[in-house]
Amino acid sequence: MVKRIDVRPWQAALQNSDNTYVVPSRTLTDREEFRNQLRREFSGDTRILDLVNAPQWEYSQDIIDFEFNNKISQQKAAELGKVNFNTFLEYESGYLNHSIQDYKDLLNRLKESINKVI
């Protein structure tokens, strides 16, 4: 886990309550372990815990996995998903201001778009 103030566009990050970013590293096979690690390391930060414990978090991880598996950047994924870059980062971080249906719709657009590109 790296705590830093600046985050490169290719890094999946969660913004901490002190306006720093948490840049997690994980393999694609340890999603629950990763979630538990975030719960332990940020047990006092309700904002992070709310994100990690919400159903949207699973979908955000699906989005990150999609980028990784298809070897595309966040910017390219935002374009394929037909959302602006900042909104895409919200989805990727599991923000709660998007409904579960919004997450599903974004993932469907990504999958449909990547099939057209291939």
N, C-alpha and C positions, 0 to 999 in steps of 0.2 A: 504494500500500500504506500503510495507516495502522496504526500500532502503538499500542494503547491498553489501559487497564486495564478500563474498563467497555465493555460492548457492548449496544446496544439490541436488543430482541427481533427486529427485522426484518432485522438484519445477519447475513449468513453470515460465520462467523468460525472461525478455527482457533486453538486455545489453544496458545501458545508454551510452551516449557519453563520460562520465567521467570514463568509465570502471567499474562502479558499476552496480548492477543488480536490476531491478525492479521486485519484486515478488508479482504479483497481486493475490488477492483472489476474487473469484466470484462464484455465483451459476450458474448452467447451463442454467437458464432461463432468465438471464439478459445480454445477449451478447451485445446488442446495448448500454445499460447503461454502461457496462464495457468499451466499446470502447470510449464512450463520456467522461468517467472518465479519461481515459488515455490521451485523447485529452486535457482536462482541465489541468491536473496535469503536463503535459509535453509540454505545448503550445510553449515553447521556444526551444524545442529539435527537430530539423527537422528530425533526424534519427528515433526517436520513431514515430513521426507523419507520416513519409513516410511508416513505417511498418504498422501502425494502419489503414492508409487510403488506403492501397493497397488491391487488390482483394485476394491476397495470405493470408491475415489476417483471412478471413472467414474460409479458409481451415485449417489454423493452429489451429483455435479454434475447428474445427471438429476433428482434430487429438487429441487434449487434451480431448475433450468429449469422444472420442473413448476409450482412456486409462482409463478414470474415469468410464465409463459405463461398461467396461469389466474387471475392477479391475486389470489392469496390470501396471507394472512399465514402465518407459521410456526405460530402457534397454531391457525389453521383447518386447516392441513395436518396437524398432529398429531392433531386431532380426526378428520379424514377418514381418516387412516391408522390410527386406533384405537391410538395409543401416547401415553404421557404426554409432556409438552412437553420435559423434559430428555432423554428417550430419543430423541425426534425430532431434537433438536440434535446428538446423537451421530451419528445417521444422516447428517444434513446435513453434518457435518464429516468424514465418512468414517472414523469410528472402526472399529478392527479387531476389536472384541469382538462385532461382528455379522457373521454369515456372509453370503456373497454371496446365498445363498437368502433370508436374512432381508431383504436389500435388495430383491431381486426381489419378494418377498411384499408389502413395504411399498409399492413402486411400483404393484403390481397393485391393492392396496386403494385407493390414492389415485385411480387411474384409474377404478376401478369406482365409487367414491364421488362423484367429480366428475360422472360421467355421470348419477347419480341426482339430483344437485343441479340440473343444467342442464335 
